[in-house]
Amino acid sequence: MILLHETQTFSPTSLYKEYISVEEVRIEACENYQKRSLRNKYYILTSQGPLAMTIPLKSGKNAQMPIKEVAISYEENWTKHHLQTLKSAYGKSPFFEFYFDKIENLFHKNIPGLYDFNMSALALMLKLLKLPVIVAETKEYHKETDNPIINQRNKFVIQPEILEMKEVPYVQVWSKQYMFYQGLSILDTLFCMGPQTIQVLTKLHGNTYE
């Protein structure tokens, strides 16, 4: 099966769990940028609760622009802010020291295009997760899709929320202050669970919630 979805920045764990049962992940490369989405945003968990981390874009009518032409703005040092925030949020997590330097290197590349940054982030996550899934991109846009393509475009425009269940899938850094949050970036699971993230994804895939 092929899973089709839009480009995202450090996608939520709830999307990565869908990768478990497919042979290929296909990224929509022929759409126009859409605001208020996960295309340039990801959620992490801090001492104050969930926080949206947004990658700033160069000014202009991005919503009408092909996704591959959307440019990241480096006028402000947002990369420093993101990295410092990740350190504050996950510095005490069990596997932070094993993965942070690789994520830091990605930010320091100053990749000009949002689509290219997201593809690099996806490649890095799959490498760190050791998740053997093929990644491809669309060559043209089709509103409707047929089997074997599972169309998940724009299905993950979600904000983190507390998951009410007796047993949480894994222990999050701030679990003493909060119940388990779903909808967070895969970074949360990676920093907390490390090599066991695959087992977490497999477990989540068997559940009914998204």
Secondary structure, 3 states (H helix, E strand, C coil): CEEEEECCCCCEHHHHHHHHHCCEEEEECCCECCCCCCCCEEEEEECCEEEEEECCECCCCHHHCEHHHCEECCCCCHHHHHHHHHHHHHCCCCCHHHHHHHHHHHHCCCCCEHHHHHHHHHHHHHHHHCCCCEEEECCCCCCCCCCCEEECCCCCCCCCEECCCCCCCCCCCCCCCCCCEECCEHHHHHHHHHHHHHHHHHHHHCCCCC
